[in-house]
Amino acid sequence: MPECTIDTFFTGQACFIPFAGSEDLKSILIYLSAVELAAVGGTDYTEELGSGGDLMADATCFLNLDLQTCLPPIPYLVVAYNNAVAAGGSPVSSRTELATAIACNKNFTPGQHDAQLLWLTCQLGSHTGE
């Protein structure tokens, strides 16, 4: 089980701070959710994050929903990272590695990012407790 304390938020957020205020935060959350989903036995989208990839194809059904398009706060990324690790995943953790991991996902619109996040969240829920 991931550790959820104020200290983990302060120590865990360092690699995410350089991305603060940018749409990259959604790409990072998408990446971390994909790592966790693969680790719990769901579809592995970690190599399918870009245009033409399976993630966007599978998430297309959510594009017409009125989804919130705000950026996730950095502590949510810390939780997503810790959850991916606790599930047995191995997400990258340096700023440079994160930038590389999300490079192919950065060019989607905010609405496309929101559809991807909703799809991944739904898929994570369906694999919980298996």
FENMO-V449902 format. One record per residue. SS is DSSP state (H for helix, E for strand, - for the rest). PSI is psi in degrees with one decimal (none if undefined). D_FIRST is the distance of its C-alpha to the first C-alpha in Angstrom with 2 decimals. Layout:
BEGIN
SS/PSI/D_FIRST + SS/PSI/D_FIRST
END
This chain:
BEGIN
-/133.6/0.00 + -/148.8/3.82 + -/126.4/6.50 + -/87.4/9.05 + -/164.5/12.32 + H/-34.3/15.79 + H/-38.7/15.93 + H/-31.1/13.24 + H/-41.5/15.42 + H/-42.8/18.54 + H/-30.3/17.68 + H/-14.9/15.87 + -/-8.4/18.70 + H/-43.2/21.49 + H/-15.1/21.56 + H/-21.7/21.64 + H/-39.1/24.42 + -/-18.3/27.25 + -/-1.2/26.56 + -/136.3/26.68 + -/3.1/29.10 + -/160.2/29.45 + -/-15.4/28.71 + H/-27.9/26.77 + H/-38.9/23.74 + H/-40.2/23.69 + H/-38.1/24.11 + H/-44.4/21.15 + H/-38.6/18.94 + H/-47.4/20.56 + H/-49.3/19.94 + H/-38.2/16.21 + H/-37.7/15.93 + H/-39.0/18.15 + H/-45.0/16.08 + H/-44.3/12.97 + H/-44.2/15.46 + H/-38.7/17.05 + H/-29.0/13.95 + -/8.6/13.30 + -/7.4/17.01 + -/-174.3/18.67 + -/135.8/21.65 + -/100.8/21.45 + -/3.3/23.01 + -/-23.8/22.29 + -/11.1/25.96 + -/32.2/27.24 + -/-14.9/26.52 + -/-176.5/30.19 + -/135.1/33.37 + -/-1.7/34.25 + -/163.6/30.73 + H/-30.6/29.15 + H/-51.4/26.62 + H/-37.1/29.50 + H/-43.0/31.45 + H/-29.1/28.73 + H/-6.5/28.07 + H/-33.8/31.82 + H/-18.0/31.98 + H/0.5/30.16 + -/-31.3/32.62 + -/4.3/34.97 + -/150.2/32.50 + -/87.1/32.84 + -/150.5/29.48 + -/139.6/28.64 + -/28.2/29.18 + -/159.2/27.77 + -/142.0/25.72 + -/138.6/22.02 + -/149.3/21.45 + H/-38.4/19.91 + H/-28.3/16.85 + H/-34.2/15.97 + H/-37.7/16.20 + H/-45.2/13.87 + H/-45.0/11.16 + H/-41.5/12.29 + H/-49.8/12.27 + H/-38.0/8.76 + H/-40.8/7.76 + H/-42.3/10.42 + H/-44.7/9.40 + H/-29.0/5.88 + -/-7.1/8.27 + -/4.3/10.67 + -/166.7/12.99 + -/70.0/15.15 + -/149.9/16.27 + -/158.8/19.18 + -/-5.7/18.93 + -/158.0/22.53 + H/-44.5/24.78 + H/-44.4/27.19 + H/-38.9/24.76 + H/-44.3/23.28 + H/-39.8/26.88 + H/-43.2/27.70 + H/-31.4/24.74 + H/-2.0/25.71 + H/-41.4/29.46 + H/-9.5/30.28 + H/-8.0/28.37 + -/-21.8/29.99 + -/5.5/33.25 + -/157.5/32.14 + -/162.0/33.22 + H/-38.9/30.90 + H/-38.0/31.42 + H/-39.8/30.46 + H/-43.9/27.25 + H/-39.3/26.47 + H/-40.9/27.27 + H/-43.9/24.97 + H/-42.0/22.02 + H/-44.5/22.85 + H/-47.9/23.15 + H/-40.5/19.82 + H/-42.0/18.06 + H/-44.6/20.03 + H/-37.7/19.22 + H/-42.3/15.43 + H/-35.0/15.89 + H/-15.4/18.15 + H/-2.0/15.74 + -/131.6/12.83 + -/6.6/12.89 + -/none/15.40
END
